[in-house]
Amino acid sequence: MKKFKLPLFLLLAACSASALAGCKKSSDDDPDDPDDGYVTVNFYLDYNKEAAGEIYDTQKVKNGSKVTEPAKPTEAPFPEFPNFLGWSEKEIIDNKSDLWNFSKNKIKTNYSEFSLFGIWVAEGEN
């Protein structure tokens, strides 16, 4: 009976060692690792486009860092609102102070995705 305990113990030890050797510690700078603090920032031309899943631009950034402003859209999603004002995390803004400030604002979220919406205004509105 004793001769079976030793080989079984060695077999378990060998299996554990090979399983541990195959483990890879994830890097803190891997944007494809969902648990390392990166956030996917989706830019939508308009808040209505979010429901349709139409993404204008997407970026992966570290949570708590700044995001890069994408190229200014040239085509309005609705003809009655032809002028692009900027981006906002709010779907509808009250004034220009609600626009995203790319030189100051940082992405701060508890989620793996964050949305910024294009804000468009009618002729004569600024």
Disulfide bonds with the S-S distance in Angstrom:
none
